[in-house]
């Protein structure tokens, strides 16, 4: 099972660099190839989930004059199809742009001298709602998240892999419209269009093997233009299983079967991913046969687009926050409960009544005993109570909103100084209100992404959480949502890294599977991940002795 318990990157988002090689740091950051033939790299290095350690290299033969740096949307060099109209606008590049409506499509034919990774920038405009058109790269489609710009022009960047020779790039409406001004390639000042050099990135960044019953390990590798690596542990090559992860460009899911860890000794090891070009990723791995029991366990399940969070509380009671869509409750939630010896749910919290949150409730009740059911009408915003040996606080409830999402029950669970905040399906406006009403409740060790990071987010609120870990329960569509790609990744993650925040990592269930937090107190907690059918060790074990909790007390 993948396991991380040490702080990770605290580097600044962008740093001017000029050196001949990138060194592998103690947290497992990748180092670039180092040899006498490698050109000196000079450029801007950037670190985020979407743009990871990118350097623009003046490689001989990589620069060329045949490709324009930008392409006007309305120019004769594009293919226009569907409901698309020319728009005269003084604020647009060249004084005009295109209105793309419904299924409209704008395509560019781009000739490149060299294959590689390129950063595309689309200048666009929307109204008061976000959009998610389809980005087509040589016939392969992925979503592109466009933030609401309220009539102002804005740029969105996307890294893609292009081939030498002819390429077709297209942006197509997805049932809703936007205005499109131009396509621009990222390049250094004074340079020409060229590929960018990116380092591979892996998630999670550490792993743990339970020697009592080894489980498969699962990772997501963003190759970013590198060939598929070989995987080594203690000098021996492991039988790696690779599968394409279609929602992310040039990404693969890596699975290491449990048999790969047969005969592994207890202690610290390093899992190495060696690339043919000399690049390397190092993943610290801890092997142990010791019990991992902890007083508070919080499991975030991979239930696609939806939510099911299982808590084993310090007094041994089991609570469940939401119960997924009916399909995923049947296929993933109920099997998880059975595999982990959970035969009764003492408390169910339904944050709101949308199918991806309450769809599995009927089958849950039909399968095993369910105690008290709480929902957004059970509490008022600002209320606190004790339950199961932990302290709970209500950041948002029915009284704070006007629709299901804005009324959804946002809870904060605290135990011995450790704080876990569940953002429910709240909007940015709910987060802004919580930031103003309860400033002392903003900071958390772990933050569960509100509305799967599909809807609006309050950037200032998320920055102030200063979370060490963000959890995102989502499926492929999240990569085409500006709330995630633009507001969270580019404005929250990068801010926390640049300002030496506590951020260790963001884990997306679609990438890593189920996620488990093991909590002893504010300073002693860890997290690990498992594929969907995996079993977390010591989940069903009785928690360490704790003072018996009092009857739940509600404070208003």
QUIWO-V388690 format. One line per field, one symbol per residue. phi: phi as a letter, one per 30 degrees, with the letter a starting at -180 (. if undefined). psi: psi as a letter, one per 40 degrees, with the letter a starting at -180 (. if undefined). burial: # if it has 16 or more other C-alpha atoms within 10 Angstrom, else .. A space follows every 50 residues. Layout:
phi: ???
psi: ???
burial: ???
This chain:
phi: .dbbbbecebdddbbdbaacaccdddcjddcddbadddddcblccbbadc cchcbccddeidcacdcddbbddcdddcccbidbbdbdaddddiiaabcc bhcebbbbcccbdbdlcbccbccbbbccbdbbdcccbhiccbdbdcddch icdbcbcbdbcccdjdbccbbbdbjbcacbcacbddadeiccdadcccdd bbbdcbbbcdddaecdcbbccddhjcdddccbbhibdcddccbdcedcdh cbccbcdeddcdidddkcbbdccccddjdacccebccacddcebdbcbcc cdbhdlaaccccdedjdccbcibideeddddbdddddddciccacdbccc daccedccdcdddeddcadbddccbdcdbcejdbacaijbcbbcdabedc bbbeddcddccbcbahjdbcccdhcdcedddddddddbedcddbdbbced hhhccdbceddddddhddbccbcacedddccdeddcddddccedddddch ddecacccedccidbbccbcadcbbbbbbbeecdbddidddedeebdedd eecccc
psi: ihhheiibhfiidhhhigieihihieeeiiiiihieehihhhahhihidd ghghhhhghhediieehidihhdeieeihhiaghiihhhdeiheeiaihh ibfihhihhhhidhiahihihhhihibeiiigihhhhfehhiihhhihef eiiiihihhihiiiahihhihiifeiiihhdihhhhiiheaihiiihiii iihieiihhhedgiiiihihhhdfeiihiihihfeihighhiiigddhhf iihhhhiddeehehiiahihhhhhideeiihhhhhhhieiieiidhhhhh igfbhahhhhhhideeihihhifiiddddddddddddddefhehhdhhhh digidedededddddedihhbhhiaeeeiiheiiihheeihihhdiadee aeiddeeihhihhihfehhhhheafiiddddddddddgdeedhidhhhhh fefdaiihdddddedfidhhhhhiadedefhdddddddddddddddddff iehdihhhdddeaihhhhhdadegiiiiiiideihhiedeihiihihhii ihhhh.
burial: ####...#######.....#.#.....######.......########## ########...##...#...#####..#.#...##.#....#...##### ########.#####.###########...########...#########. ...#########......######..###########....######### ###########..#############.##.###....#......#.#### #######..##.......#######...##########....######## ##########################.###.###.##..#.#.####### ###########..#.....#....###.###.################.# #..############..###########.######.....########## #########.######################################.. #####################...########.####.#...#....... ......
